Amino acid sequence: MSATAVVDEDAYRRLIEGHRRELHAHCYRMLGSAQDAEDALQEALLRAWRALPNFEGRSSLRGWLYKIATNTCLTALERRPKRVVPIDYAPSADPMATVGEPLVESVWVEPYPDERLGLEDGFAAPEARYDQRESVELAFIAALQHLPANQRAVLILREVLGFSAKEVAATLDTTTASVNSAMQRARATVDEKLPDQTQQATLRAVGDERVRELVESYVDAWERGDVDAVVAMLAEDASFSMPPNAEWFAGRDAIRAFLPRGPLSIRRRFIPIHANAQPAFGTYRWVEDEGRFVPNAIHIISFRGEAICDATCFLTPAVFPASGLPDEP
């Protein structure tokens, strides 16, 4: 069925439905926010609907939709600051100092609930450098945010989605030479920011059964409020952050000092999920006055070998429904 044959909105929805999830993931990579990605996707699909009479089939429908989605994201990026993780925002904090007020500006990278949205294993195309799950890992999304918008688009389209330099040039209305130059600069920046091994490679090396054991031990330690047991699972140089709080803590000693004053001063419950293609949890805190646990955070961990090298607790309970999490554990 050609796009020009579409005559009503229901037929249009059926035509684009198979591309919706991958376009949403693309917008997330570009914008660093699942909510911004949803807004951009809706705007892009509206633009595509309006432009449909002009689609003549000179490119694939998929390529045409990616062009519209990419340019929608580039427009969105012109209107707001880049998103970051706390480690890229400020130096590590004193664990004995008072935690400041959360930053209300939309400056933080947000979690991506892959259980709900669906991510495929493997590569989008033979030419892609990163597989689909690697390309939404927290470290990769954070690294992308360091790139100028056009470089970000080039790297994602070339290295994640496997479009040719010529196709990317047509998407961005530029030259192949400009695309290749931007690709070179973008790759150098991202390679500098990324760890030596992706989380997907680390998790495969550790093995599913051992990862399950480590995750269960981590949950058990948190739910028992056992600071020593939590800290024992951390790498010596581990980091711990809680956006939208700007403070983050570097190293076992600092985390050990902070946890009893902060999150482990309150009872917690954890529900394992996956976010950003990594082990993650929906966490709930006990509210004494209400006599119940309430949604608190999306807590994502990263491994280096069998040690946890980073824990990021996104204090954004509004994303619980998109993660398939209940109101109470």
LOSE-268062 format. One record per residue (C-alpha): residue number from 0; residue in three letters; y, x, z. Coordinates in nm, 2 decimals, always signed. Last residue first. Layout:
<pts>
   n res      y      x      z
 NUM ALA      Y      X      Z
...
</pts>
This chain:
<pts>
   n res      y      x      z
 328 PRO  -0.24  +0.39  +4.59
 327 GLU  +0.05  +0.14  +4.57
 326 ASP  +0.27  +0.03  +4.28
 325 PRO  -0.01  +0.12  +4.04
 324 LEU  +0.00  +0.42  +3.79
 323 GLY  -0.06  +0.37  +3.42
 322 SER  +0.17  +0.67  +3.34
 321 ALA  +0.42  +0.44  +3.17
 320 PRO  +0.43  +0.23  +3.48
 319 PHE  +0.49  +0.53  +3.70
 318 VAL  +0.79  +0.65  +3.50
 317 ALA  +1.04  +0.48  +3.74
 316 PRO  +0.89  +0.69  +4.02
 315 THR  +1.11  +0.98  +3.91
 314 LEU  +1.10  +1.26  +4.17
 313 PHE  +0.94  +1.50  +3.92
 312 CYS  +0.73  +1.74  +4.13
 311 THR  +0.68  +2.07  +3.95
 310 ALA  +0.41  +2.30  +4.08
 309 ASP  +0.37  +2.64  +3.92
 308 CYS  +0.13  +2.94  +3.94
 307 ILE  -0.17  +2.75  +4.08
 306 ALA  -0.46  +3.01  +4.10
 305 GLU  -0.79  +2.97  +3.92
 304 GLY  -0.67  +3.18  +3.62
 303 ARG  -0.30  +3.11  +3.60
 302 PHE  -0.28  +2.74  +3.65
 301 SER  +0.00  +2.49  +3.60
 300 ILE  +0.05  +2.18  +3.82
 299 ILE  +0.23  +1.86  +3.76
 298 HIS  +0.35  +1.61  +4.03
 297 ILE  +0.49  +1.28  +3.91
 296 ALA  +0.68  +1.17  +4.21
 295 ASN  +0.74  +0.91  +4.49
 294 PRO  +0.58  +0.57  +4.45
 293 VAL  +0.55  +0.38  +4.79
 292 PHE  +0.29  +0.41  +5.06
 291 ARG  +0.29  +0.14  +5.32
 290 GLY  +0.40  +0.03  +5.67
 289 GLU  +0.74  -0.08  +5.56
 288 ASP  +0.93  +0.09  +5.84
 287 GLU  +0.70  +0.39  +5.83
 286 VAL  +0.74  +0.46  +5.46
 285 TRP  +0.44  +0.68  +5.35
 284 ARG  +0.49  +0.88  +5.03
 283 TYR  +0.31  +0.83  +4.70
 282 THR  +0.22  +1.09  +4.44
 281 GLY  +0.11  +1.03  +4.08
 280 PHE  -0.08  +1.34  +4.00
 279 ALA  -0.11  +1.60  +3.73
 278 PRO  -0.35  +1.83  +3.56
 277 GLN  -0.20  +1.93  +3.23
 276 ALA  -0.16  +1.77  +2.88
 275 ASN  +0.21  +1.71  +2.96
 274 ALA  +0.09  +1.46  +3.21
 273 HIS  -0.27  +1.39  +3.31
 272 ILE  -0.36  +1.17  +3.61
 271 PRO  -0.49  +1.23  +3.96
 270 ILE  -0.37  +0.97  +4.23
 269 PHE  -0.23  +1.15  +4.53
 268 ARG  -0.14  +1.00  +4.87
 267 ARG  +0.12  +1.16  +5.10
 266 ARG  +0.22  +1.16  +5.47
 265 ILE  +0.56  +1.30  +5.53
 264 SER  +0.67  +1.65  +5.66
 263 LEU  +0.46  +1.79  +5.38
 262 PRO  +0.73  +1.71  +5.12
 261 GLY  +1.01  +1.90  +5.30
 260 ARG  +1.03  +2.09  +5.63
 259 PRO  +0.65  +2.16  +5.64
 258 LEU  +0.66  +2.26  +5.26
 257 PHE  +0.96  +2.49  +5.28
 256 ALA  +0.83  +2.79  +5.48
 255 ARG  +0.50  +2.81  +5.29
 254 ILE  +0.69  +2.77  +4.96
 253 ALA  +0.91  +3.07  +5.05
 252 ASP  +0.62  +3.28  +5.16
 251 ARG  +0.41  +3.19  +4.85
 250 GLY  +0.67  +3.29  +4.60
 249 ALA  +0.98  +3.12  +4.45
 248 PHE  +1.13  +2.80  +4.57
 247 TRP  +1.33  +2.55  +4.37
 246 GLU  +1.66  +2.38  +4.44
 245 ALA  +1.83  +2.17  +4.18
 244 ASN  +1.69  +1.84  +4.31
 243 PRO  +1.64  +1.60  +4.01
 242 PRO  +1.39  +1.77  +3.99
 241 MET  +1.14  +1.89  +4.26
 240 SER  +1.04  +2.25  +4.23
 239 PHE  +0.77  +2.49  +4.34
 238 SER  +0.71  +2.84  +4.20
 237 ALA  +0.41  +3.07  +4.24
 236 ASP  +0.46  +3.45  +4.27
 235 GLU  +0.16  +3.51  +4.49
 234 ALA  -0.05  +3.26  +4.30
 233 LEU  -0.11  +2.94  +4.50
 232 MET  -0.44  +2.79  +4.63
 231 ALA  -0.39  +2.95  +4.97
 230 VAL  -0.05  +2.78  +4.99
 229 VAL  -0.21  +2.43  +4.98
 228 ALA  -0.47  +2.52  +5.24
 227 ASP  -0.21  +2.68  +5.47
 226 VAL  +0.01  +2.38  +5.45
 225 ASP  -0.26  +2.13  +5.54
 224 GLY  -0.09  +1.79  +5.53
 223 ARG  -0.44  +1.63  +5.50
 222 GLU  -0.33  +1.45  +5.18
 221 TRP  -0.19  +1.77  +5.04
 220 ALA  -0.51  +1.98  +5.12
 219 ASP  -0.74  +1.71  +4.98
 218 VAL  -0.54  +1.68  +4.66
 217 TYR  -0.55  +2.06  +4.61
 216 SER  -0.92  +2.07  +4.68
 215 GLU  -0.99  +1.79  +4.43
 214 VAL  -0.78  +1.97  +4.17
 213 LEU  -0.97  +2.29  +4.23
 212 GLU  -1.31  +2.12  +4.21
 211 ARG  -1.21  +1.94  +3.89
 210 VAL  -1.09  +2.26  +3.73
 209 ARG  -1.42  +2.42  +3.82
 208 GLU  -1.61  +2.15  +3.65
 207 ASP  -1.39  +2.15  +3.34
 206 GLY  -1.40  +2.52  +3.28
 205 VAL  -1.18  +2.81  +3.39
 204 ALA  -1.15  +2.95  +3.04
 203 ARG  -1.09  +2.60  +2.89
 202 LEU  -0.82  +2.53  +3.15
 201 THR  -0.65  +2.87  +3.07
 200 ALA  -0.66  +2.81  +2.70
 199 GLN  -0.51  +2.46  +2.73
 198 GLN  -0.25  +2.59  +2.98
 197 THR  -0.13  +2.84  +2.73
 196 GLN  -0.17  +3.21  +2.78
 195 ASP  +0.08  +3.49  +2.79
 194 PRO  +0.35  +3.27  +2.95
 193 LEU  +0.62  +3.13  +2.72
 192 LYS  +0.99  +3.23  +2.74
 191 GLU  +0.98  +3.54  +2.52
 190 ASP  +0.76  +3.37  +2.26
 189 VAL  +1.01  +3.08  +2.25
 188 THR  +1.31  +3.31  +2.17
 187 ALA  +1.13  +3.52  +1.91
 186 ARG  +0.98  +3.20  +1.74
 185 ALA  +1.33  +3.04  +1.72
 184 ARG  +1.49  +3.35  +1.56
 183 GLN  +1.22  +3.38  +1.29
 182 MET  +1.21  +3.01  +1.22
 181 ALA  +1.59  +3.00  +1.18
 180 SER  +1.56  +3.27  +0.91
 179 ASN  +1.28  +3.10  +0.74
 178 VAL  +1.46  +2.76  +0.74
 177 SER  +1.78  +2.92  +0.61
 176 ALA  +1.59  +3.08  +0.32
 175 THR  +1.42  +2.75  +0.24
 174 THR  +1.76  +2.60  +0.20
 173 THR  +1.93  +2.31  +0.39
 172 ASP  +1.92  +1.93  +0.40
 171 LEU  +1.72  +1.92  +0.72
 170 THR  +1.42  +1.73  +0.59
 169 ALA  +1.44  +1.90  +0.25
 168 ALA  +1.44  +2.24  +0.42
 167 VAL  +1.15  +2.14  +0.63
 166 GLU  +0.95  +2.04  +0.33
 165 LYS  +1.03  +2.38  +0.16
 164 ALA  +0.93  +2.57  +0.47
 163 SER  +0.60  +2.39  +0.47
 162 PHE  +0.52  +2.13  +0.74
 161 GLY  +0.26  +2.23  +0.99
 160 LEU  +0.34  +1.99  +1.27
 159 VAL  +0.36  +2.23  +1.56
 158 GLU  +0.47  +2.55  +1.40
 157 ARG  +0.68  +2.43  +1.10
 156 LEU  +0.82  +2.10  +1.21
 155 ILE  +0.85  +2.20  +1.58
 154 LEU  +1.00  +2.54  +1.49
 153 VAL  +1.25  +2.40  +1.25
 152 ALA  +1.36  +2.12  +1.48
 151 ARG  +1.42  +2.36  +1.76
 150 GLN  +1.61  +2.59  +1.54
 149 ASN  +1.83  +2.30  +1.43
 148 ALA  +1.90  +2.20  +1.79
 147 PRO  +1.98  +2.54  +1.93
 146 LEU  +1.68  +2.67  +2.12
 145 HIS  +1.66  +2.70  +2.50
 144 GLN  +1.52  +2.35  +2.52
 143 LEU  +1.21  +2.46  +2.33
 142 ALA  +1.11  +2.68  +2.62
 141 ALA  +1.11  +2.39  +2.86
 140 ILE  +0.89  +2.19  +2.63
 139 PHE  +0.65  +2.49  +2.59
 138 ALA  +0.63  +2.55  +2.97
 137 LEU  +0.57  +2.18  +3.04
 136 GLU  +0.28  +2.16  +2.79
 135 VAL  +0.37  +1.92  +2.50
 134 SER  +0.29  +2.15  +2.22
 133 GLU  -0.02  +2.29  +2.37
 132 ARG  -0.18  +1.94  +2.34
 131 GLN  -0.11  +1.91  +1.97
 130 ASP  -0.22  +2.26  +1.88
 129 TYR  +0.03  +2.53  +1.83
 128 ARG  +0.05  +2.75  +1.52
 127 ALA  +0.04  +2.48  +1.26
 126 GLU  -0.06  +2.58  +0.90
 125 PRO  -0.39  +2.39  +0.91
 124 ALA  -0.21  +2.07  +1.01
 123 ALA  -0.17  +1.86  +1.32
 122 PHE  -0.38  +2.10  +1.51
 121 GLY  -0.66  +2.02  +1.76
 120 ASP  -0.70  +1.76  +2.04
 119 GLU  -0.51  +1.43  +1.99
 118 LEU  -0.26  +1.30  +2.24
 117 GLY  -0.24  +0.94  +2.36
 116 LEU  +0.06  +0.76  +2.49
 115 ARG  -0.07  +0.63  +2.82
 114 GLU  -0.28  +0.93  +2.93
 113 ASP  -0.01  +1.16  +2.78
 112 PRO  +0.25  +1.06  +3.03
 111 TYR  +0.52  +1.31  +2.94
 110 PRO  +0.72  +1.45  +3.23
 109 GLU  +1.10  +1.49  +3.22
 108 VAL  +1.32  +1.79  +3.14
 107 TRP  +1.62  +1.77  +3.36
 106 VAL  +1.99  +1.75  +3.27
 105 SER  +2.05  +1.38  +3.28
 104 GLU  +2.33  +1.40  +3.54
 103 VAL  +2.25  +1.26  +3.89
 102 LEU  +2.19  +1.60  +4.04
 101 PRO  +2.00  +1.55  +4.36
 100 GLU  +2.20  +1.61  +4.69
  99 GLY  +2.14  +1.94  +4.85
  98 VAL  +1.84  +2.07  +5.04
  97 THR  +1.94  +2.22  +5.37
  96 ALA  +1.85  +2.59  +5.39
  95 MET  +1.53  +2.73  +5.54
  94 PRO  +1.35  +2.76  +5.20
  93 ASP  +1.65  +2.97  +5.06
  92 ALA  +1.67  +2.87  +4.70
  91 SER  +1.56  +3.02  +4.37
  90 PRO  +1.84  +3.10  +4.12
  89 ALA  +1.98  +2.81  +3.92
  88 TYR  +1.91  +2.60  +3.61
  87 ASP  +1.62  +2.77  +3.43
  86 ILE  +1.39  +2.75  +3.73
  85 PRO  +1.51  +2.39  +3.79
  84 VAL  +1.37  +2.27  +3.45
  83 VAL  +1.61  +2.22  +3.16
  82 ARG  +1.76  +1.95  +2.94
  81 LYS  +2.03  +2.03  +2.69
  80 PRO  +2.36  +1.86  +2.72
  79 ARG  +2.44  +1.53  +2.55
  78 ARG  +2.59  +1.38  +2.24
  77 GLU  +2.50  +1.63  +1.97
  76 LEU  +2.14  +1.61  +2.08
  75 ALA  +2.12  +1.24  +1.99
  74 THR  +2.23  +1.32  +1.64
  73 LEU  +1.96  +1.59  +1.61
  72 CYS  +1.71  +1.34  +1.75
  71 THR  +1.79  +1.08  +1.47
  70 ASN  +1.77  +1.36  +1.22
  69 THR  +1.42  +1.44  +1.33
  68 ALA  +1.31  +1.08  +1.34
  67 ILE  +1.44  +1.02  +0.98
  66 LYS  +1.28  +1.33  +0.84
  65 TYR  +0.95  +1.25  +1.03
  64 LEU  +0.94  +0.91  +0.88
  63 TRP  +0.98  +1.05  +0.53
  62 GLY  +0.71  +1.30  +0.59
  61 ARG  +0.47  +1.03  +0.71
  60 LEU  +0.55  +0.80  +0.42
  59 SER  +0.47  +1.09  +0.18
  58 SER  +0.74  +1.23  -0.04
  57 ARG  +0.87  +1.10  -0.38
  56 GLY  +0.76  +0.76  -0.27
  55 GLU  +1.07  +0.58  -0.37
  54 PHE  +1.22  +0.49  -0.03
  53 ASN  +1.55  +0.33  -0.11
  52 PRO  +1.44  -0.03  -0.02
  51 LEU  +1.31  +0.12  +0.31
  50 ALA  +1.64  +0.25  +0.44
  49 ARG  +1.70  -0.04  +0.68
  48 TRP  +1.35  -0.03  +0.81
  47 ALA  +1.37  +0.35  +0.84
  46 ARG  +1.69  +0.33  +1.03
  45 LEU  +1.53  +0.08  +1.27
  44 LEU  +1.23  +0.31  +1.31
  43 ALA  +1.46  +0.60  +1.39
  42 GLU  +1.65  +0.40  +1.65
  41 GLN  +1.33  +0.29  +1.82
  40 LEU  +1.20  +0.65  +1.81
  39 ALA  +1.53  +0.78  +1.96
  38 ASP  +1.52  +0.54  +2.25
  37 GLU  +1.15  +0.61  +2.32
  36 ALA  +1.22  +0.99  +2.30
  35 ASP  +1.52  +0.95  +2.53
  34 GLN  +1.28  +0.78  +2.78
  33 ALA  +1.01  +1.05  +2.74
  32 SER  +1.27  +1.32  +2.79
  31 GLY  +1.26  +1.68  +2.65
  30 LEU  +1.47  +1.58  +2.35
  29 MET  +1.30  +1.75  +2.05
  28 ARG  +0.95  +1.77  +2.20
  27 TYR  +0.98  +1.41  +2.32
  26 CYS  +1.09  +1.30  +1.97
  25 HIS  +0.78  +1.46  +1.82
  24 ALA  +0.56  +1.30  +2.08
  23 HIS  +0.71  +0.96  +1.99
  22 LEU  +0.65  +1.03  +1.62
  21 GLU  +0.29  +1.11  +1.69
  20 ARG  +0.25  +0.79  +1.88
  19 ARG  +0.42  +0.57  +1.62
  18 HIS  +0.25  +0.71  +1.30
  17 GLY  -0.04  +0.46  +1.28
  16 GLU  +0.19  +0.17  +1.35
  15 ILE  +0.42  +0.25  +1.05
  14 LEU  +0.26  +0.02  +0.79
  13 ARG  +0.15  -0.24  +1.04
  12 ARG  +0.51  -0.27  +1.17
  11 TYR  +0.64  -0.30  +0.82
  10 ALA  +0.40  -0.58  +0.74
   9 ASP  +0.52  -0.76  +1.04
   8 GLU  +0.88  -0.70  +0.95
   7 ASP  +0.86  -0.85  +0.61
   6 VAL  +0.85  -0.76  +0.24
   5 VAL  +0.67  -0.43  +0.23
   4 ALA  +0.57  -0.35  -0.13
   3 THR  +0.83  -0.07  -0.15
   2 ALA  +0.64  +0.12  +0.12
   1 SER  +0.34  +0.15  -0.10
   0 MET  +0.00  +0.00  +0.00
</pts>
